[in-house]
């Protein structure tokens, strides 16, 4: 089975800006590293240390309704895109009205699947200015038990945000990534390290069936028993 870093490389469309691509790769790799066995990471597991070079692009969302999530923590890049403090704002604030309709079901799928999603973005910028493209990664997190009600993510763009706030739509020229979270097969080391986490269940082997020959059946009708006939005449 390939490791998670190889799986990520093989099953996603890279962002064409190499610096942005490196951010997305590091963020998702850290999320995978924080998984305990087959479980999802908990919000408190997402320590900032390994992501020191990417924190400006990262954010944490709190799911408040089935299809709405609000910023709890957001890096400097999100401030620059919105041109204001994002804490408490819905993630739909990053999108145009059309984009908001499309991001709502993705928030639902990330938490309910749970799924990993990566959204290609494009921001129209008016006459004489080419569209600004980007990519947003969304990863499910647990919080307060088994509920998946947090989302860890990152956003990268291929240029500077500028003074005016940006609003994104889904980039129809790029692929939208949405895939179920795959179970992780635990090694002996992981079982010893996380004994409280149940391993991935292995389907039971089928019970072997023992063939028995059918009972032999008589090939002819048996001769009826003889009767004694007495004639006294």
DRENKOL-391202 format. One line per 2 residues: number of its first residue (from 1); their letters; for each residue x, y, z of N, C-alpha, C. Coordinates in nm, 3 decimals. Each point is the difference from the previous one (the first is absolute). Layout:
residues N
NUM) A) X,Y,Z,X,Y,Z,X,Y,Z ~ ...
END
This chain:
residues 233
1) XX) 0.085,-0.121,0.000,-0.085,0.121,0.000,0.088,0.125,0.000 ~ -0.017,0.098,-0.092,0.082,0.120,-0.002,-0.025,0.084,0.123
3) XX) 0.104,0.074,0.045,-0.023,0.087,0.114,-0.085,0.119,-0.041 ~ -0.041,0.080,0.100,-0.096,0.107,-0.026,0.061,0.109,-0.089
5) XX) 0.129,0.026,0.014,0.061,0.103,-0.083,-0.002,-0.042,-0.147 ~ 0.029,-0.126,-0.028,-0.006,-0.049,-0.137,-0.143,0.005,-0.053
7) XX) -0.097,-0.036,0.085,-0.139,0.001,-0.043,-0.043,0.142,-0.036 ~ 0.040,0.097,0.083,-0.036,0.138,-0.026,0.059,0.047,-0.133
9) XX) 0.124,-0.036,-0.026,0.065,0.042,-0.124,-0.069,-0.059,-0.122 ~ -0.049,-0.122,0.011,-0.056,-0.070,-0.115,-0.147,0.035,-0.027
11) XX) -0.072,0.053,0.099,-0.145,0.012,-0.014,-0.050,0.144,0.009 ~ 0.085,0.100,-0.026,-0.047,0.137,0.001,0.062,0.075,-0.116
13) XX) -0.067,0.103,-0.044,0.051,0.085,-0.106,0.088,0.107,0.062 ~ 0.128,0.005,-0.030,0.089,0.098,0.063,-0.038,0.142,-0.037
15) XX) 0.022,0.092,0.093,-0.018,0.142,-0.028,0.122,0.046,-0.079 ~ -0.023,0.081,-0.103,0.110,0.031,-0.093,0.106,0.090,0.063
17) XX) -0.031,0.074,0.107,0.099,0.080,0.068,0.074,-0.088,0.101 ~ 0.133,-0.015,-0.015,0.073,-0.096,0.080,-0.003,0.034,0.148
19) XX) 0.009,0.129,0.034,-0.006,0.037,0.141,-0.134,-0.038,0.061 ~ -0.108,0.024,-0.074,-0.132,-0.039,0.048,-0.014,-0.151,0.009
21) XX) 0.056,-0.070,-0.099,-0.004,-0.146,0.001,0.070,-0.055,0.123 ~ 0.114,0.058,0.038,0.074,-0.046,0.117,-0.082,0.020,0.128
23) XX) -0.074,0.111,0.008,-0.085,0.025,0.117,-0.107,-0.108,0.012 ~ -0.070,-0.027,-0.109,-0.107,-0.099,0.004,0.053,-0.139,0.035
25) XX) 0.115,-0.035,-0.054,0.059,-0.131,0.027,0.037,-0.013,0.147 ~ 0.063,0.104,0.058,0.039,-0.006,0.141,-0.121,-0.007,0.092
27) XX) -0.103,0.077,-0.031,-0.119,0.002,0.085,-0.068,-0.137,0.001 ~ -0.017,-0.059,-0.117,-0.066,-0.130,-0.003,0.086,-0.109,0.062
29) XX) 0.132,0.006,-0.021,0.089,-0.099,0.060,-0.007,0.008,0.153 ~ -0.006,0.120,0.055,-0.010,0.016,0.146,-0.132,-0.058,0.051
31) XX) -0.107,0.025,-0.074,-0.130,-0.056,0.038,0.006,-0.153,0.006 ~ 0.062,-0.062,-0.101,0.015,-0.145,0.000,0.088,-0.047,0.116
33) XX) 0.106,0.074,0.029,0.089,-0.040,0.108,-0.070,0.003,0.135 ~ -0.099,0.084,0.016,-0.070,0.013,0.128,-0.112,-0.103,0.018
35) XX) -0.023,-0.081,-0.099,-0.101,-0.105,0.014,0.054,-0.111,0.090 ~ -0.084,-0.047,0.090,0.036,-0.109,0.090,-0.069,-0.127,-0.050
37) XX) 0.077,-0.085,-0.062,-0.062,-0.117,-0.059,-0.093,0.042,-0.112 ~ -0.123,-0.050,0.006,-0.098,0.032,-0.103,-0.086,0.120,0.037
39) XX) 0.024,0.061,0.118,-0.083,0.110,0.046,0.039,0.131,-0.069 ~ -0.094,0.094,0.001,0.029,0.135,-0.047,0.078,0.075,0.106
41) XX) 0.079,0.100,-0.042,0.068,0.083,0.100,-0.101,0.080,0.083 ~ 0.039,0.028,0.122,-0.078,0.091,0.085,0.053,0.141,-0.019
43) XX) -0.085,0.097,0.023,0.042,0.139,-0.018,0.125,0.031,0.081 ~ 0.009,-0.050,0.123,0.114,0.032,0.085,0.128,-0.068,-0.047
45) XX) -0.011,-0.097,-0.091,0.119,-0.068,-0.051,0.073,0.083,-0.105 ~ -0.067,0.098,-0.059,0.059,0.076,-0.110,0.092,0.108,0.054
47) XX) 0.120,-0.042,0.041,0.098,0.091,0.056,0.061,0.086,-0.110 ~ 0.030,0.127,0.030,0.050,0.091,-0.104,0.146,-0.021,-0.038
49) XX) 0.079,-0.065,0.086,0.144,-0.012,-0.023,0.038,-0.050,-0.137 ~ -0.052,-0.116,-0.044,0.041,-0.053,-0.131,-0.046,0.085,-0.118
51) XX) -0.088,0.097,0.024,-0.054,0.081,-0.109,0.045,0.145,0.009 ~ 0.113,0.024,0.064,0.042,0.138,0.023,0.013,0.079,-0.130
53) XX) 0.039,-0.067,-0.110,0.016,0.070,-0.127,-0.132,0.015,-0.077 ~ -0.107,-0.061,0.051,-0.127,0.000,-0.073,-0.116,0.061,0.079
55) XX) 0.024,0.040,0.124,-0.109,0.045,0.087,-0.073,0.121,-0.054 ~ 0.066,0.085,-0.075,-0.067,0.120,-0.054,-0.116,-0.038,-0.090
57) XX) 0.003,-0.120,-0.058,-0.104,-0.043,-0.094,-0.104,-0.091,0.066 ~ 0.018,-0.034,0.127,-0.086,-0.100,0.065,-0.116,0.064,0.074
59) XX) -0.102,-0.080,0.023,-0.117,0.044,0.076,-0.067,-0.120,0.064 ~ -0.081,0.028,0.101,-0.086,-0.100,0.063,-0.143,0.050,-0.003
61) XX) -0.092,-0.086,-0.043,-0.141,0.034,-0.008,-0.079,-0.078,0.105 ~ -0.106,0.062,0.049,-0.096,-0.067,0.086,-0.131,-0.016,-0.075
63) XX) -0.049,-0.121,-0.006,-0.127,-0.026,-0.068,-0.114,0.041,0.092 ~ -0.085,0.091,-0.045,-0.108,0.051,0.083,-0.137,-0.050,-0.047
65) XX) -0.013,-0.035,-0.125,-0.120,-0.067,-0.053,0.051,-0.107,-0.097 ~ -0.087,-0.087,-0.050,0.050,-0.106,-0.089,0.085,0.049,-0.116
67) XX) -0.026,0.121,-0.053,0.072,0.046,-0.119,0.067,0.135,0.019 ~ 0.013,0.046,0.125,0.061,0.129,0.028,0.112,-0.020,0.102
69) XX) 0.116,0.060,-0.029,0.114,-0.005,0.092,0.060,0.140,0.010 ~ 0.042,0.035,0.122,0.055,0.134,0.025,0.146,-0.009,0.040
71) XX) 0.075,0.105,-0.032,0.140,0.007,0.037,0.015,0.012,0.152 ~ 0.083,-0.085,0.058,0.041,0.015,0.139,0.142,0.056,0.008
73) XX) 0.086,-0.051,-0.086,0.139,0.049,-0.008,0.032,0.015,-0.149 ~ 0.070,0.107,-0.035,0.035,0.022,-0.141,0.135,0.069,-0.008
75) XX) 0.082,-0.043,-0.095,0.131,0.058,-0.020,-0.003,0.130,-0.077 ~ 0.116,0.059,-0.014,0.014,0.133,-0.059,-0.051,0.004,-0.144
77) XX) 0.018,-0.109,-0.076,-0.044,0.000,-0.140,-0.152,0.016,-0.011 ~ -0.074,-0.057,0.094,-0.147,0.014,-0.003,-0.040,0.144,0.033
79) XX) 0.073,0.063,0.095,-0.024,0.142,0.030,0.017,0.084,-0.126 ~ 0.107,-0.026,-0.074,0.030,0.080,-0.119,-0.102,-0.021,-0.110
81) XX) -0.051,-0.122,-0.013,-0.100,-0.028,-0.104,-0.131,0.073,0.031 ~ -0.043,-0.006,0.127,-0.127,0.063,0.040,0.015,0.148,0.029
83) XX) 0.125,0.042,0.030,0.027,0.138,0.039,-0.070,0.039,0.130 ~ -0.020,-0.097,0.087,-0.058,0.023,0.132,0.024,-0.123,0.087
85) XX) -0.035,0.010,0.127,0.018,-0.110,0.095,-0.104,-0.109,-0.028 ~ 0.045,-0.122,-0.035,-0.095,-0.106,-0.038,-0.063,-0.075,0.116
87) XX) 0.055,0.010,0.121,-0.051,-0.080,0.111,-0.149,0.023,0.020 ~ -0.076,-0.109,0.003,-0.145,0.007,0.019,-0.077,0.011,-0.130
89) XX) 0.067,0.026,-0.110,-0.069,0.012,-0.129,-0.016,-0.138,-0.064 ~ -0.106,-0.021,-0.076,-0.014,-0.128,-0.072,0.101,-0.009,-0.112
91) XX) 0.038,-0.123,-0.033,0.095,-0.018,-0.110,-0.060,0.046,-0.132 ~ -0.132,0.007,-0.008,-0.065,0.049,-0.122,0.035,0.145,-0.029
93) XX) 0.056,0.074,0.099,0.040,0.138,-0.024,0.112,0.009,-0.103 ~ 0.069,-0.111,-0.024,0.107,-0.001,-0.101,-0.054,-0.014,-0.141
95) XX) -0.131,-0.025,-0.016,-0.054,-0.039,-0.130,-0.103,0.100,-0.051 ~ -0.019,-0.002,-0.132,-0.110,0.071,-0.063,-0.130,-0.075,0.031
97) XX) -0.115,0.061,-0.026,-0.126,-0.074,0.024,-0.005,-0.136,-0.067 ~ 0.051,-0.012,-0.122,0.002,-0.130,-0.067,0.094,-0.097,0.072
99) XX) 0.114,0.050,0.044,0.094,-0.085,0.072,-0.056,-0.047,0.133 ~ -0.078,0.084,0.067,-0.057,-0.038,0.130,-0.095,-0.119,-0.015
101) XX) -0.076,-0.002,-0.108,-0.090,-0.113,-0.022,0.077,-0.130,-0.021 ~ 0.119,0.009,-0.058,0.077,-0.120,-0.028,0.081,-0.047,0.120
103) XX) 0.042,0.092,0.089,0.083,-0.041,0.113,-0.084,-0.061,0.112 ~ -0.128,0.034,0.009,-0.083,-0.050,0.109,-0.007,-0.153,0.003
105) XX) -0.030,-0.070,-0.110,-0.003,-0.146,0.007,0.136,-0.062,0.025 ~ 0.108,0.070,-0.035,0.134,-0.053,0.027,0.028,0.001,0.150
107) XX) -0.040,0.105,0.069,0.015,0.004,0.146,-0.073,-0.120,0.062 ~ -0.118,-0.028,-0.049,-0.077,-0.115,0.050,0.075,-0.130,-0.024
109) XX) 0.052,-0.019,-0.121,0.067,-0.125,-0.035,0.130,-0.019,0.079 ~ 0.075,0.108,0.023,0.125,-0.011,0.074,-0.025,-0.054,0.139
111) XX) -0.106,0.047,0.065,-0.029,-0.043,0.137,-0.077,-0.132,0.006 ~ -0.090,-0.022,-0.091,-0.085,-0.119,0.007,0.063,-0.121,-0.066
113) XX) 0.088,0.022,-0.099,0.059,-0.115,-0.070,0.072,-0.098,0.091 ~ 0.104,0.041,0.072,0.067,0.128,-0.025,0.082,-0.007,-0.129
115) XX) 0.015,0.118,-0.064,0.071,0.009,-0.126,0.115,0.099,0.008 ~ 0.096,-0.019,-0.086,0.103,0.101,-0.028,-0.041,0.072,-0.127
117) XX) -0.001,0.133,0.005,-0.038,0.078,-0.119,0.107,0.103,-0.030 ~ 0.019,0.023,-0.130,0.092,0.103,-0.046,-0.069,0.073,-0.115
119) XX) -0.024,0.128,0.020,-0.083,0.079,-0.091,0.088,0.092,-0.084 ~ -0.009,-0.008,-0.133,0.069,0.097,-0.087,-0.076,0.132,0.001
121) XX) 0.071,0.110,0.017,-0.062,0.131,0.015,0.043,0.094,-0.112 ~ -0.086,0.093,-0.031,0.035,0.108,-0.092,-0.075,0.125,0.044
123) XX) 0.071,0.113,0.001,-0.058,0.128,0.042,0.006,0.097,-0.117 ~ -0.116,0.035,-0.059,-0.001,0.102,-0.106,0.051,0.133,0.057
125) XX) 0.081,0.075,-0.082,0.059,0.123,0.053,-0.022,0.122,-0.089 ~ -0.100,-0.005,-0.087,-0.034,0.119,-0.075,0.080,0.018,-0.127
127) XX) -0.025,0.114,-0.068,0.062,0.029,-0.130,0.151,0.017,0.014 ~ 0.071,-0.061,-0.094,0.144,0.017,-0.003,0.076,-0.081,0.101
129) XX) -0.066,-0.080,0.080,0.069,-0.080,0.101,-0.046,-0.145,-0.015 ~ 0.095,-0.087,-0.017,-0.032,-0.142,-0.019,-0.055,-0.059,0.128
131) XX) -0.083,-0.102,-0.010,-0.054,-0.064,0.120,0.111,-0.054,0.090 ~ -0.025,0.003,0.129,0.095,-0.052,0.098,-0.047,-0.139,0.041
133) XX) 0.086,-0.098,-0.017,-0.037,-0.138,0.029,0.058,-0.046,0.133 ~ -0.066,-0.100,0.057,0.046,-0.052,0.128,-0.055,-0.139,0.024
135) XX) 0.022,-0.047,0.122,-0.047,-0.134,0.036,-0.024,-0.004,0.150 ~ -0.107,-0.068,0.040,-0.035,-0.011,0.142,-0.009,-0.147,0.038
137) XX) 0.067,-0.037,0.108,0.001,-0.137,0.051,-0.082,-0.006,0.128 ~ -0.089,-0.098,0.011,-0.086,-0.017,0.117,0.016,-0.142,0.055
139) XX) 0.031,-0.011,0.130,0.027,-0.128,0.064,-0.083,-0.012,0.127 ~ -0.070,-0.113,0.021,-0.089,-0.014,0.116,0.076,-0.022,0.130
141) XX) -0.054,0.056,0.109,0.056,-0.016,0.134,-0.109,-0.036,0.099 ~ 0.038,-0.076,0.101,-0.092,-0.027,0.111,0.020,0.106,0.109
143) XX) -0.105,0.017,0.082,0.009,0.092,0.114,-0.104,-0.042,0.104 ~ 0.045,-0.007,0.126,-0.090,-0.039,0.109,-0.065,-0.135,-0.026
145) XX) 0.080,-0.103,-0.013,-0.054,-0.133,-0.023,0.017,-0.043,-0.143 ~ -0.102,-0.069,-0.051,0.010,-0.057,-0.134,-0.063,0.088,-0.108
147) XX) -0.060,0.111,0.039,-0.066,0.086,-0.099,0.102,0.067,-0.091 ~ -0.026,-0.003,-0.129,0.084,0.070,-0.097,-0.063,0.137,-0.023
149) XX) 0.040,0.097,0.082,-0.060,0.133,-0.008,0.105,0.110,-0.012 ~ 0.121,-0.037,-0.041,0.105,0.096,-0.030,0.062,-0.037,-0.135
151) XX) 0.052,0.100,-0.068,0.067,-0.020,-0.128,0.132,0.075,0.004 ~ 0.106,-0.071,-0.033,0.132,0.063,-0.011,0.029,0.019,-0.148
153) XX) 0.051,0.116,-0.036,0.019,0.025,-0.142,0.109,0.099,-0.030 ~ 0.019,0.022,-0.129,0.098,0.098,-0.048,-0.048,0.055,-0.133
155) XX) 0.041,0.122,-0.029,-0.032,0.062,-0.128,0.126,0.066,-0.056 ~ 0.023,-0.019,-0.128,0.115,0.061,-0.068,-0.051,0.065,-0.128
157) XX) 0.064,0.110,-0.039,-0.033,0.068,-0.124,0.130,0.024,-0.077 ~ -0.012,0.027,-0.130,0.117,0.008,-0.085,0.048,0.143,-0.022
159) XX) -0.031,0.090,0.093,0.044,0.138,-0.009,-0.033,0.074,0.129 ~ 0.010,0.130,-0.004,-0.031,0.083,0.118,-0.148,0.034,0.002
161) XX) -0.055,0.005,0.120,-0.143,0.028,0.014,-0.034,0.144,-0.035 ~ 0.086,0.094,0.028,-0.029,0.140,-0.029,-0.079,0.066,0.111
163) XX) -0.041,0.122,-0.024,-0.070,0.077,0.102,-0.149,-0.032,0.005 ~ -0.055,-0.038,-0.113,-0.143,-0.031,-0.001,-0.022,-0.146,0.040
165) XX) -0.107,-0.027,0.075,-0.026,-0.139,0.039,-0.030,-0.086,-0.122 ~ 0.039,-0.127,0.008,-0.025,-0.095,-0.107,-0.121,-0.086,0.032
167) XX) -0.073,-0.035,-0.105,-0.110,-0.094,0.014,0.017,-0.106,-0.109 ~ -0.006,-0.125,0.040,0.034,-0.110,-0.090,-0.124,-0.071,-0.054
169) XX) 0.021,-0.062,-0.115,-0.093,-0.098,-0.055,0.077,-0.130,-0.021 ~ -0.070,-0.108,-0.029,0.065,-0.126,-0.032,0.059,0.011,-0.141
171) XX) 0.125,-0.038,-0.014,0.067,0.007,-0.130,-0.042,-0.122,-0.083 ~ -0.082,0.024,-0.100,-0.054,-0.110,-0.081,0.105,-0.063,-0.090
173) XX) 0.117,0.064,-0.016,0.105,-0.055,-0.084,0.088,-0.100,0.075 ~ -0.018,-0.009,0.131,0.082,-0.090,0.081,-0.090,-0.105,0.066
175) XX) 0.061,-0.107,0.047,-0.077,-0.109,0.061,-0.024,0.026,0.147 ~ -0.121,-0.033,0.043,-0.036,0.006,0.141,0.030,-0.136,0.062
177) XX) 0.075,-0.001,0.106,0.036,-0.125,0.067,-0.093,-0.021,0.119 ~ -0.062,-0.116,0.006,-0.084,-0.038,0.113,0.009,-0.151,0.015
179) XX) 0.057,-0.046,0.110,0.020,-0.143,0.017,-0.023,-0.042,0.145 ~ -0.054,-0.119,0.022,-0.022,-0.047,0.137,0.133,-0.017,0.073
181) XX) -0.003,0.024,0.130,0.118,-0.025,0.082,0.024,-0.150,0.005 ~ 0.120,-0.041,-0.037,0.033,-0.142,-0.004,0.042,-0.049,0.138
183) XX) -0.040,-0.122,0.038,0.049,-0.055,0.128,0.149,-0.028,-0.008 ~ 0.065,0.008,0.115,0.143,-0.026,0.008,0.021,-0.133,0.071
185) XX) 0.073,-0.090,-0.062,0.032,-0.128,0.062,0.108,0.023,0.105 ~ -0.025,-0.036,0.124,0.092,0.027,0.109,0.113,-0.102,0.006
187) XX) 0.120,0.050,0.024,0.115,-0.087,0.019,0.009,-0.041,0.147 ~ 0.088,-0.095,0.030,0.019,-0.041,0.140,0.045,0.119,0.083
189) XX) 0.087,0.083,-0.056,0.048,0.118,0.074,-0.117,0.092,0.036 ~ -0.093,0.024,-0.094,-0.113,0.088,0.027,-0.093,-0.059,0.104
191) XX) -0.018,-0.133,-0.003,-0.087,-0.065,0.098,0.056,0.019,0.141 ~ 0.133,-0.013,0.015,0.062,0.020,0.130,-0.004,0.146,0.042
193) XX) 0.011,0.090,-0.098,0.001,0.144,0.031,-0.139,0.051,0.032 ~ -0.101,-0.052,-0.072,-0.138,0.044,0.022,-0.087,-0.121,0.032
195) XX) 0.015,-0.057,0.119,-0.077,-0.123,0.030,-0.149,0.023,0.012 ~ -0.042,0.126,0.022,-0.143,0.027,0.017,-0.073,0.017,-0.131
197) XX) 0.072,0.000,-0.111,-0.062,0.018,-0.131,-0.022,-0.136,-0.062 ~ -0.123,-0.029,-0.035,-0.032,-0.131,-0.057,0.061,-0.013,-0.138
199) XX) 0.061,-0.113,-0.032,0.055,-0.019,-0.134,-0.111,-0.015,-0.103 ~ 0.038,0.014,-0.124,-0.097,-0.020,-0.108,-0.045,-0.145,0.001
201) XX) -0.129,-0.019,-0.001,-0.054,-0.136,0.008,0.037,-0.079,-0.125 ~ 0.039,-0.123,0.024,0.031,-0.091,-0.111,-0.119,-0.090,-0.023
203) XX) -0.052,-0.010,-0.120,-0.117,-0.084,-0.023,0.031,-0.145,0.034 ~ -0.093,-0.069,0.066,0.026,-0.139,0.038,0.012,-0.089,-0.122
205) XX) 0.082,-0.103,0.015,0.015,-0.096,-0.108,-0.125,-0.085,-0.010 ~ -0.038,-0.041,-0.118,-0.119,-0.083,-0.013,0.021,-0.136,0.067
207) XX) -0.106,-0.049,0.062,0.006,-0.131,0.065,0.012,-0.109,-0.105 ~ 0.102,-0.086,0.014,0.015,-0.104,-0.101,-0.118,-0.097,0.001
209) XX) -0.042,-0.039,-0.115,-0.111,-0.093,-0.013,0.054,-0.140,-0.029 ~ -0.042,-0.097,0.079,0.046,-0.139,-0.017,-0.101,-0.072,-0.087
211) XX) 0.052,-0.054,-0.109,-0.089,-0.071,-0.092,-0.027,-0.140,0.051 ~ -0.125,-0.037,0.002,-0.039,-0.135,0.041,-0.075,-0.065,-0.115
213) XX) 0.033,-0.125,-0.028,-0.073,-0.068,-0.108,-0.145,-0.021,0.038 ~ -0.089,0.002,-0.095,-0.141,-0.023,0.032,-0.021,-0.145,0.044
215) XX) -0.104,-0.019,0.081,-0.032,-0.135,0.049,-0.038,-0.090,-0.118 ~ 0.046,-0.124,0.005,-0.029,-0.095,-0.107,-0.147,-0.039,0.003
217) XX) -0.061,-0.006,-0.115,-0.140,-0.037,-0.011,-0.009,-0.140,-0.061 ~ -0.096,-0.083,0.044,-0.016,-0.135,-0.059,-0.031,0.011,-0.149
219) XX) 0.061,-0.088,-0.075,-0.018,0.003,-0.146,-0.122,-0.077,-0.047 ~ -0.060,-0.089,0.086,-0.118,-0.077,-0.039,-0.093,-0.013,0.118
221) XX) -0.125,-0.031,-0.031,-0.100,-0.016,0.107,0.026,-0.131,0.074 ~ 0.010,0.001,0.133,0.029,-0.124,0.074,-0.114,-0.101,-0.016
223) XX) 0.037,-0.130,0.006,-0.099,-0.107,-0.010,-0.088,0.000,0.124 ~ -0.132,-0.004,-0.017,-0.086,0.003,0.119,0.020,-0.127,0.083
225) XX) -0.024,0.014,0.129,0.018,-0.115,0.091,-0.095,-0.113,-0.038 ~ 0.047,-0.131,0.017,-0.084,-0.117,-0.030,-0.109,-0.017,0.108
227) XX) -0.119,-0.050,-0.042,-0.110,-0.027,0.095,-0.029,-0.149,0.001 ~ -0.027,-0.053,0.116,-0.037,-0.141,0.014,-0.150,-0.012,-0.027
229) XX) -0.033,-0.083,-0.098,-0.144,-0.022,-0.033,-0.035,-0.144,0.039 ~ -0.100,-0.017,0.087,-0.043,-0.132,0.049,-0.132,-0.035,-0.064
231) XX) -0.008,-0.122,-0.066,-0.124,-0.047,-0.063,-0.041,-0.131,0.068 ~ -0.109,0.000,0.083,-0.048,-0.119,0.074,-0.114,-0.073,-0.074
233) X) -0.024,0.037,-0.122,-0.108,-0.069,-0.072,0.050,-0.133,-0.054
END
